Amino acid sequence: MTFRENTTGTNIILTGFMATGKTTIGKLLAGQLGYEFVDTDDLIEGRYGRTVAEIFQEKGERAFRAMETEVARELGKRGGLVIATGGGLVLNPVNVTALERQGRIFCLVAAPGDILERASRDTVVRPLLQGTNPKERITELMQARKEAYSHFTQVETTGKTPGEVAAMLLSRIFYET
């Protein structure tokens, strides 16, 4: 393996479908690297005083996506962050460009059944999974986002602990095989 230097302050951005471990793994990575952790959904909720579900219900998805773009532009100007994005943030190329200015994006992936199981344990309301068949909805959304997610280094989280995934990410960040 050849060491690849991680420029001090280069952001690490975790994206991927909901419930793939972005927040849990992001916090772990930030602690290990001494970086600040930022969850874009939490940042938006704090800024607007509403949950993501409330924003979707009251203002619609389009307004929420505009908020994501504003946040991506701001975070793309900072360094020393581990950023967990909402699952749809990287569907907008403007957001990707903003975040890649100061960081590297990794896409966490998991099997639809695992995503459903993880999401059902959460206390977070998932607006895009409301309906009669959430597993089918997960599969549809994953298929729709497959192309956008494929542009980033894929990191499998199914069957792995957050610590194992963090170790895999650190290896990819600091080493090339």
C-alpha positions as CSV (number, residue, x, y, z in Angstrom):
1,M,0.0,0.0,0.0
2,T,1.2,3.5,-0.8
3,F,0.4,6.3,1.7
4,R,-1.7,9.1,0.1
5,E,-1.5,12.3,2.1
6,N,-4.8,13.7,3.3
7,T,-4.3,17.5,3.1
8,T,-5.0,18.9,6.5
9,G,-8.6,20.2,6.5
10,T,-9.8,18.3,3.5
11,N,-13.4,17.4,4.2
12,I,-14.8,13.9,4.1
13,I,-18.3,13.7,2.8
14,L,-20.5,10.7,3.4
15,T,-23.5,10.3,1.1
16,G,-25.8,7.5,0.2
17,F,-29.3,6.3,0.7
18,M,-31.1,6.9,4.0
19,A,-30.2,4.6,6.9
20,T,-26.8,3.5,5.4
21,G,-25.0,4.8,8.4
22,K,-23.8,8.2,7.3
23,T,-24.4,10.0,10.7
24,T,-23.2,7.1,12.9
25,I,-20.1,6.5,10.9
26,G,-19.5,10.2,10.3
27,K,-19.5,11.0,14.0
28,L,-17.0,8.1,14.6
29,L,-14.7,9.3,11.8
30,A,-14.8,12.9,13.0
31,G,-13.8,11.8,16.5
32,Q,-11.0,9.7,15.1
33,L,-9.6,12.5,12.9
34,G,-10.3,15.4,15.3
35,Y,-12.6,16.9,12.7
36,E,-15.9,18.7,13.3
37,F,-19.0,16.6,12.4
38,V,-21.9,18.2,10.4
39,D,-25.1,16.5,9.4
40,T,-26.7,18.5,6.7
41,D,-30.3,17.5,7.7
42,D,-29.6,18.5,11.3
43,L,-28.1,21.8,10.2
44,I,-31.2,22.5,8.1
45,E,-33.5,21.5,10.9
46,G,-31.7,23.8,13.4
47,R,-31.6,26.7,10.9
48,Y,-35.3,26.6,10.0
49,G,-36.7,25.3,13.3
50,R,-38.5,22.4,11.6
51,T,-37.8,18.8,11.1
52,V,-37.1,17.5,7.6
53,A,-40.5,15.9,7.6
54,E,-42.2,19.2,8.6
55,I,-40.3,21.0,5.9
56,F,-41.4,18.5,3.3
57,Q,-45.0,18.7,4.5
58,E,-45.2,22.5,4.9
59,K,-43.0,23.8,2.1
60,G,-42.5,20.7,-0.2
61,E,-39.5,18.8,-1.5
62,R,-38.4,21.6,-3.9
63,A,-37.9,24.1,-1.0
64,F,-36.0,21.5,1.0
65,R,-33.7,20.8,-1.9
66,A,-33.0,24.6,-2.2
67,M,-32.1,24.6,1.5
68,E,-29.7,21.7,0.9
69,T,-28.0,23.7,-1.9
70,E,-27.5,26.6,0.3
71,V,-25.9,24.4,3.0
72,A,-23.7,22.6,0.5
73,R,-22.3,25.9,-0.8
74,E,-21.5,27.0,2.7
75,L,-19.9,23.8,3.8
76,G,-17.9,23.6,0.6
77,K,-16.0,26.8,1.7
78,R,-15.0,25.2,5.0
79,G,-12.4,22.6,5.9
80,G,-11.7,20.0,8.6
81,L,-15.2,18.6,8.4
82,V,-16.8,15.2,8.2
83,I,-20.1,15.8,6.5
84,A,-23.1,13.5,6.4
85,T,-25.4,14.5,3.7
86,G,-29.1,13.8,3.2
87,G,-29.6,11.0,0.7
88,G,-30.8,13.3,-2.0
89,L,-28.3,16.1,-1.7
90,V,-25.8,14.7,-4.2
91,L,-28.6,14.3,-6.9
92,N,-27.9,18.0,-7.7
93,P,-24.6,18.4,-9.5
94,V,-24.3,22.0,-8.1
95,N,-24.2,20.5,-4.6
96,V,-21.5,18.0,-5.6
97,T,-19.4,20.7,-7.2
98,A,-19.6,22.8,-4.1
99,L,-18.7,19.9,-1.7
100,E,-15.9,18.6,-3.9
101,R,-14.1,21.9,-3.8
102,Q,-12.9,21.1,-0.3
103,G,-13.4,17.4,0.1
104,R,-13.8,13.9,-1.1
105,I,-17.2,12.2,-1.3
106,F,-17.9,8.5,-0.4
107,C,-21.2,6.8,-0.9
108,L,-22.3,4.4,1.8
109,V,-24.5,1.5,0.5
110,A,-26.6,-1.2,2.0
111,A,-29.1,-3.8,0.9
112,P,-32.8,-2.6,0.8
113,G,-33.8,-5.0,3.5
114,D,-31.1,-3.7,5.8
115,I,-32.2,-0.1,5.0
116,L,-35.8,-0.9,5.9
117,E,-34.8,-2.6,9.1
118,R,-32.5,0.3,10.2
119,A,-35.1,3.0,9.2
120,S,-37.8,1.2,11.2
121,R,-35.6,1.4,14.3
122,D,-35.1,5.1,13.9
123,T,-37.2,7.7,15.6
124,V,-36.7,9.9,12.6
125,V,-39.7,10.2,10.3
126,R,-38.6,9.4,6.7
127,P,-41.0,11.4,4.4
128,L,-39.9,9.5,1.3
129,L,-40.9,6.2,2.9
130,Q,-44.4,7.1,3.8
131,G,-46.9,4.7,2.1
132,T,-48.1,1.2,2.1
133,N,-44.9,-0.6,0.8
134,P,-41.7,1.1,2.1
135,K,-39.4,-1.7,0.9
136,E,-40.7,-1.3,-2.6
137,R,-40.3,2.5,-2.3
138,I,-36.7,2.0,-1.1
139,T,-35.9,-0.2,-4.1
140,E,-37.5,2.4,-6.5
141,L,-35.6,5.3,-5.0
142,M,-32.3,3.4,-4.9
143,Q,-32.7,2.6,-8.6
144,A,-33.5,6.2,-9.4
145,R,-30.4,7.4,-7.5
146,K,-28.1,4.6,-8.7
147,E,-26.5,6.7,-11.5
148,A,-25.8,9.7,-9.2
149,Y,-24.4,7.6,-6.5
150,S,-22.2,5.6,-8.9
151,H,-19.9,8.6,-9.3
152,F,-18.5,8.2,-5.8
153,T,-16.4,5.6,-4.1
154,Q,-18.8,2.9,-2.9
155,V,-18.5,1.6,0.7
156,E,-20.7,-1.3,1.7
157,T,-22.2,-1.1,5.2
158,T,-24.4,-4.3,5.1
159,G,-23.2,-6.8,7.8
160,K,-20.5,-4.4,9.1
161,T,-20.2,-2.5,12.4
162,P,-19.8,1.3,12.2
163,G,-16.2,0.7,13.5
164,E,-15.4,-1.6,10.6
165,V,-16.8,0.8,8.0
166,A,-14.9,3.7,9.6
167,A,-11.7,1.7,9.4
168,M,-12.4,0.9,5.7
169,L,-12.9,4.6,5.0
170,L,-9.8,5.6,6.8
171,S,-7.9,3.1,4.7
172,R,-9.3,4.5,1.5
173,I,-8.6,8.1,2.6
174,F,-5.0,7.5,3.6
175,Y,-3.9,4.6,1.5
176,E,-4.0,3.5,-2.2
177,T,-3.7,-0.2,-3.0
